[in-house]
Amino acid sequence: MIDGAGRLLALLSLLQARRDWSGTELAARLGVTTRTVRRDVTRLRELGYPVHAAPGTAGYRLGAGRALPPLLLDDEEAVAVAVGLRTAAIGSVTGMEEASLRALGKLEQVLPARLRHRVAALHRTTVRADSAGAGVDPAALLAVAEACHRHERLRFAHTGADGKVSVRSVEPQRLVSHGRHWYLVAWDVDRDDWRCFRLDRMEPRTPTGPRFAPRADPDGDVVAYLNQRLSTWAWPVRATVVLDEPAATVAARIWPGMGVVEAVDAHRCRLHVGAENANDLVWMVTSLGVGFTVVDGPPDLTTALRAHAARCLRAVDPAW
């Protein structure tokens, strides 16, 4: 049987591990009587932990309070939180850096030495290679997330890639964190179709609109839908090529946002790809290292492909 403060910590750990506990279960786990459990619950309440009576059972539930009392974390949980806070400190949500570092500092002060050294070693030897991107206002992020969760129509001013501002009314579906950007996938009410919006280009307007019945995800997968939009529709130069490899083989070489792969038959697939210019398209397609045929693309793609082929030939035979 655990005594004193140790038993209180064990009780708190149990309450954090599961939503509802009966007094009998807690007593059995701690090796005490249910009367002792009731007394220890009272002590936790006096220390500021909101332990409530579980509805419908003679048991207990740890609820949310107005303040954040200390949490009990095992080794793996503590390391996971520390790594997550460090990542958030260099993340894509504006204003989260300082708060994340403050929280990380508090956590590292109470980490056991063996864990503190491991976390510090990870931070010292890790370099983040993400490219810079515009930060997202946390208030806007939370407002959009709440509208998604409550299935409430959302109105916002949106600045397009061309700099033009429009007011949109949508039924928000999902938030997607993609690289250094956040995107909203939503049903555009005025256009009667699915659309994607970058959150750093949005200014949500309050209050939110009426409730709506949620729809099935576009194409059954919002991430695949967003990748398709980013890889084709959003780029000024687009092309479609047929590759002499099965779709499953090619898909393993495609990074998110590069392109969309569709099977043609057991031996070939179709790739829809977009880029800033024709030279970038050439690099993206040829980097896959398979034979291909252009089936749709701008005229300057042919010119760029010929120039690239000539450069490769001259690299091995100056006579070209």
C-alpha positions in Angstrom: 0.0 0.0 0.0 1.2 3.5 -0.9 1.2 6.1 1.9 0.7 9.8 2.1 1.7 12.1 -0.7 2.7 9.1 -2.8 -0.8 7.8 -2.7 -2.2 11.2 -3.7 0.1 11.2 -6.8 -0.9 7.7 -7.6 -4.6 8.6 -7.4 -4.1 11.7 -9.5 -2.2 9.6 -12.1 -5.1 7.1 -12.3 -7.7 10.0 -12.7 -5.7 11.4 -15.5 -5.4 8.1 -17.3 -9.1 7.4 -17.7 -12.2 9.5 -17.8 -14.3 7.7 -15.2 -13.4 5.6 -12.2 -15.6 4.0 -9.5 -14.5 4.3 -5.9 -14.2 0.6 -5.7 -11.8 0.4 -8.7 -9.6 3.2 -7.3 -9.5 1.5 -3.9 -8.4 -1.8 -5.4 -5.7 -0.1 -7.5 -4.3 1.8 -4.5 -4.8 -1.0 -1.9 -6.9 1.1 0.4 -10.6 1.4 1.4 -13.2 3.4 -0.4 -13.4 5.7 2.6 -9.7 6.5 2.2 -10.3 7.2 -1.5 -13.0 9.7 -0.5 -10.7 11.4 1.9 -7.9 11.6 -0.7 -10.3 13.0 -3.3 -11.2 15.7 -0.8 -7.5 16.5 -0.4 -7.0 16.8 -4.2 -10.0 19.2 -4.4 -8.4 21.3 -1.7 -5.2 21.4 -3.8 -7.2 22.8 -6.7 -7.8 19.6 -8.7 -11.5 19.6 -10.0 -12.4 16.0 -9.1 -16.2 15.6 -9.8 -18.6 12.8 -9.1 -18.9 10.7 -12.3 -22.5 10.9 -13.7 -24.6 7.8 -13.1 -21.9 6.0 -11.1 -20.6 6.0 -7.6 -17.3 7.2 -8.9 -15.0 10.1 -9.9 -13.9 12.1 -12.9 -11.1 14.6 -13.2 -12.6 17.7 -14.8 -11.4 21.0 -16.3 -10.8 23.9 -13.9 -10.2 27.6 -14.2 -6.5 27.0 -13.7 -4.1 24.4 -14.9 -2.9 22.2 -12.0 0.3 20.2 -12.5 0.1 17.1 -14.7 1.7 13.8 -14.1 3.6 12.5 -17.2 5.5 9.3 -17.7 8.9 9.4 -19.4 7.6 9.0 -22.9 4.8 11.5 -22.4 7.2 14.1 -21.0 9.7 13.7 -23.9 6.8 13.9 -26.4 5.5 17.2 -24.9 9.0 18.7 -24.8 9.6 17.9 -28.5 6.1 19.1 -29.4 6.7 22.4 -27.7 10.1 22.9 -29.3 8.5 22.2 -32.7 5.7 24.7 -32.0 8.2 27.3 -31.2 9.4 27.3 -34.8 6.0 26.5 -36.3 3.6 28.2 -38.6 1.2 29.8 -36.0 2.1 33.5 -35.3 2.7 34.3 -31.6 3.0 30.7 -30.5 6.8 30.9 -30.4 7.1 32.8 -27.1 4.3 30.9 -25.3 5.8 27.5 -26.4 9.3 28.5 -25.2 7.9 29.6 -21.8 6.0 26.3 -21.4 9.1 24.3 -22.5 11.2 26.2 -20.0 8.8 25.3 -17.2 8.7 21.6 -18.3 12.5 21.3 -18.6 13.0 22.6 -15.1 11.1 19.7 -13.6 12.3 16.9 -16.0 14.5 14.3 -14.4 18.1 14.7 -15.4 18.1 11.6 -17.5 15.2 13.0 -19.6 16.5 16.6 -19.7 19.8 15.5 -21.2 18.0 13.4 -23.8 15.7 16.3 -24.8 18.6 18.7 -24.9 20.7 16.3 -27.1 17.8 16.1 -29.5 17.4 19.8 -29.8 21.2 20.4 -30.2 21.5 17.9 -33.0 18.3 18.6 -35.0 17.9 21.1 -37.7 14.6 22.0 -39.2 14.7 22.3 -43.0 11.2 23.7 -43.6 11.1 26.8 -45.9 9.8 30.0 -44.5 6.1 30.7 -44.8 3.6 33.2 -43.7 2.4 32.7 -40.1 -1.2 32.1 -39.2 -3.0 34.3 -36.6 -3.9 31.9 -33.8 -7.2 33.7 -33.2 -8.2 33.1 -36.8 -7.0 29.5 -36.6 -9.2 28.8 -33.5 -12.2 30.6 -35.0 -12.1 28.5 -38.2 -11.5 25.3 -36.2 -14.6 26.1 -34.0 -16.7 26.8 -37.1 -15.6 23.4 -38.6 -16.4 21.6 -35.3 -19.8 23.3 -34.8 -20.8 23.0 -38.5 -21.4 26.7 -38.8 -21.2 28.7 -42.0 -18.2 31.0 -42.1 -17.7 34.4 -43.8 -14.3 35.9 -44.4 -12.3 38.2 -46.6 -9.9 36.3 -48.8 -6.9 37.7 -50.6 -6.1 35.7 -53.7 -2.7 35.0 -55.2 -3.3 37.9 -57.5 -3.8 40.3 -54.6 -7.5 40.7 -55.2 -9.8 40.6 -52.1 -13.2 38.9 -52.1 -15.7 38.1 -49.5 -16.5 34.3 -49.3 -19.3 32.4 -47.6 -18.5 28.7 -47.0 -19.4 25.6 -45.1 -16.0 24.8 -43.5 -15.1 21.1 -43.7 -11.5 20.5 -42.5 -8.3 22.3 -41.6 -5.1 20.8 -43.1 -1.6 21.6 -42.0 0.5 21.3 -45.2 4.2 22.2 -44.9 4.5 25.7 -43.5 0.9 26.6 -44.4 -2.6 26.0 -43.0 -5.4 25.4 -45.5 -9.2 25.3 -45.1 -11.1 22.9 -47.3 -14.7 24.1 -47.5 -17.8 24.1 -49.6 -18.1 27.5 -51.3 -21.8 28.4 -51.1 -21.8 31.0 -53.9 -19.8 28.8 -56.3 -21.6 25.6 -55.4 -18.3 23.7 -55.3 -15.4 22.7 -53.1 -12.6 25.2 -52.6 -9.3 25.5 -50.7 -8.2 28.6 -48.8 -4.8 29.5 -47.2 -5.5 30.7 -43.6 -2.9 33.4 -43.7 -4.9 35.0 -46.5 -8.2 34.9 -44.6 -9.8 37.4 -42.3 -12.8 35.6 -40.6 -15.8 37.7 -39.8 -18.0 37.2 -36.8 -20.5 36.1 -35.8 -20.5 32.8 -37.7 -23.6 31.9 -39.8 -26.3 29.3 -39.4 -25.6 25.6 -38.9 -25.4 23.3 -41.8 -25.5 19.5 -42.4 -21.9 18.3 -42.9 -21.0 16.8 -46.3 -18.8 13.8 -47.2 -15.2 14.8 -47.7 -14.4 15.8 -51.3 -13.1 12.8 -53.3 -13.4 10.9 -50.0 -10.1 12.4 -48.7 -9.5 16.0 -48.0 -5.7 15.6 -48.0 -5.7 14.0 -51.4 -8.1 16.7 -52.6 -5.8 19.5 -51.3 -2.8 17.9 -52.9 -4.6 17.8 -56.2 -5.5 21.5 -55.9 -2.0 22.5 -54.9 -0.3 20.4 -57.6 -2.4 21.4 -60.6 -5.1 24.1 -60.3 -3.1 26.6 -58.2 -0.1 26.7 -60.6 0.2 29.1 -63.6 1.7 26.3 -65.8 0.2 22.8 -65.8 0.7 19.7 -67.8 -0.4 16.0 -68.0 2.0 13.3 -68.9 1.7 9.5 -69.2 4.5 7.7 -67.4 5.8 4.2 -68.3 5.5 2.9 -64.8 2.6 1.6 -62.7 0.8 4.1 -60.5 1.9 2.4 -57.3 5.6 2.7 -58.2 5.3 6.3 -59.2 3.2 7.4 -56.2 6.1 6.4 -53.9 8.3 9.0 -55.6 5.8 11.9 -55.5 6.0 14.4 -52.7 2.9 16.0 -51.3 1.7 18.8 -53.6 3.9 17.8 -56.5 1.2 16.1 -58.6 -1.7 13.7 -58.8 -1.2 10.2 -60.1 -3.9 8.1 -61.9 -3.6 4.6 -63.1 -3.9 4.1 -66.9 -3.4 0.4 -66.9 -1.2 -2.2 -65.1 2.0 -0.7 -66.6 1.4 3.0 -67.1 0.0 5.9 -65.1 -1.1 9.5 -65.8 0.5 12.4 -63.8 -1.1 15.8 -63.5 1.5 18.3 -62.4 1.9 22.1 -62.0 4.7 24.6 -61.5 5.7 28.2 -61.8 7.2 27.8 -65.3 7.9 25.2 -68.0 11.5 24.6 -66.9 10.3 23.6 -63.4 7.8 21.2 -65.0 10.6 19.6 -67.0 12.7 19.1 -63.9 9.8 17.6 -61.9 8.9 15.1 -64.6 12.4 14.1 -65.5 13.4 13.7 -61.9 11.1 10.6 -61.7 13.6 8.7 -63.9 11.0 7.0 -66.1 9.9 7.3 -69.7 7.0 9.6 -70.4 4.7 11.1 -73.0 3.3 14.6 -72.8 -0.5 14.5 -73.5 -1.4 18.0 -72.4 0.7 21.1 -71.7 1.6 24.6 -72.9 3.6 25.2 -76.1 6.7 26.4 -74.2 6.9 23.0 -72.4 8.0 21.4 -75.7 10.7 24.1 -76.1 11.9 23.5 -72.5 12.0 19.8 -73.0 14.0 20.1 -76.2 16.5 22.5 -74.5 16.8 20.1 -71.6 17.5 17.2 -73.9 20.1 19.1 -75.8 21.9 20.1 -72.5 22.0 16.4 -71.5 23.3 15.3 -74.8 26.0 18.0 -74.8 27.1 16.8 -71.3 28.1 13.4 -72.8 29.0 14.4 -76.3 30.2 18.0 -77.0 29.5 17.5 -80.7 25.8 18.2 -79.9 
